[in-house]
């Protein structure tokens, strides 16, 4: 991910959760916190309710790849936490990518032109 880093620490996740600005759809929930930086931080949370470790890691990879391929469309200076819902189990890349971009548009943090505009 060229413009982004990962959220790893519990306190970083809690700081984003406390912001309480979230939107959800059938598959994902997205929390957003604006920062004064030029890079984004993304954290992905998939609970045991979604499935076993193989399923959880697959979903994590799908979300991370969906974000990576559309990273240039997201605004800069954001801390994002994406939480997977149990309904995402068994879904493919296109459904996960569509759900992620839908939440980005709801949060008004995605532009459809990418970084060249």
C-alpha positions as CSV (number, residue, x, y, z in Angstrom):
1,X,0.0,0.0,0.0
2,X,1.7,3.1,-1.3
3,X,-0.1,5.8,0.7
4,X,-1.2,3.8,3.8
5,X,0.0,2.0,6.9
6,X,-1.7,-0.5,9.2
7,X,-3.4,0.2,12.5
8,X,-2.0,-2.5,14.9
9,X,-2.4,-1.3,18.5
10,X,-5.5,-1.6,20.6
11,X,-5.4,2.1,21.6
12,X,-5.3,3.2,17.9
13,X,-8.4,1.1,17.2
14,X,-10.1,2.6,20.3
15,X,-9.3,6.2,19.3
16,X,-11.1,5.6,16.0
17,X,-14.0,3.8,17.6
18,X,-14.5,6.7,20.1
19,X,-14.9,9.1,17.2
20,X,-18.3,7.3,16.6
21,X,-18.5,8.3,12.9
22,X,-19.5,5.0,11.3
23,X,-21.5,3.7,8.4
24,X,-22.5,0.1,7.7
25,X,-23.9,-2.1,5.0
26,X,-24.7,-5.7,4.8
27,X,-21.1,-6.9,4.8
28,X,-18.9,-4.3,6.5
29,X,-18.8,-1.5,9.0
30,X,-16.4,1.4,8.5
31,X,-15.2,3.9,11.2
32,X,-13.3,7.0,10.1
33,X,-11.2,9.5,12.0
34,X,-9.6,12.4,10.2
35,X,-6.0,13.2,11.0
36,X,-3.5,15.9,10.0
37,X,-1.2,13.6,8.1
38,X,-0.6,12.8,4.4
39,X,-1.0,9.0,4.8
40,X,-3.9,6.8,5.8
41,X,-3.9,4.1,8.4
42,X,-6.2,1.1,8.0
43,X,-7.2,-1.5,10.6
44,X,-9.2,-4.5,9.8
45,X,-11.2,-6.5,12.4
46,X,-12.8,-9.8,11.8
47,X,-14.3,-11.5,14.8
48,X,-14.7,-15.2,15.6
49,X,-18.4,-14.9,14.8
50,X,-17.5,-14.7,11.1
51,X,-15.7,-18.1,11.0
52,X,-12.6,-20.0,11.8
53,X,-9.1,-18.6,11.4
54,X,-8.9,-19.6,7.7
55,X,-12.1,-17.8,6.9
56,X,-11.1,-14.7,9.0
57,X,-7.7,-14.4,7.3
58,X,-9.3,-14.8,3.8
59,X,-11.7,-12.0,4.6
60,X,-8.9,-9.8,5.9
61,X,-6.9,-10.4,2.7
62,X,-9.9,-9.5,0.6
63,X,-10.6,-6.3,2.4
64,X,-6.9,-5.3,2.4
65,X,-6.6,-6.0,-1.3
66,X,-9.8,-4.1,-2.1
67,X,-8.4,-1.1,-0.3
68,X,-5.0,-1.4,-1.9
69,X,-6.4,-1.4,-5.4
70,X,-8.6,1.6,-4.7
71,X,-6.2,3.4,-2.4
72,X,-5.7,6.4,-4.7
73,X,-9.4,7.1,-4.6
74,X,-9.5,7.6,-0.9
75,X,-8.8,11.0,0.8
76,X,-5.5,11.4,2.6
77,X,-5.1,11.8,6.4
78,X,-7.6,9.2,7.5
79,X,-7.6,6.5,10.1
80,X,-10.0,3.8,9.0
81,X,-11.2,0.7,10.8
82,X,-13.1,-1.8,8.8
83,X,-15.1,-4.4,10.7
84,X,-16.4,-7.5,8.9
85,X,-19.9,-8.7,9.5
86,X,-20.8,-12.4,9.5
87,X,-22.7,-12.0,6.2
88,X,-19.4,-11.5,4.4
89,X,-18.4,-15.1,4.9
90,X,-18.2,-16.9,1.5
91,X,-18.4,-13.7,-0.5
92,X,-16.0,-13.0,-3.3
93,X,-13.6,-10.2,-4.1
94,X,-16.1,-8.1,-6.1
95,X,-18.8,-8.1,-3.4
96,X,-16.2,-7.1,-0.7
97,X,-14.7,-4.4,-3.0
98,X,-18.2,-3.1,-3.8
99,X,-19.1,-3.0,-0.1
100,X,-15.9,-1.2,0.8
101,X,-16.3,1.5,-1.9
102,X,-20.0,1.9,-1.0
103,X,-19.0,2.8,2.6
104,X,-16.3,5.1,1.4
105,X,-18.9,7.0,-0.7
106,X,-21.3,7.1,2.3
107,X,-18.4,8.6,4.5
108,X,-17.6,11.1,1.7
109,X,-14.0,10.0,1.7
110,X,-13.8,8.5,-1.8
111,X,-13.6,10.4,-5.1
112,X,-14.2,8.5,-8.2
113,X,-11.4,10.1,-10.2
114,X,-8.4,8.9,-8.2
115,X,-5.3,11.0,-7.2
116,X,-4.7,12.4,-10.7
117,X,-7.6,14.9,-10.4
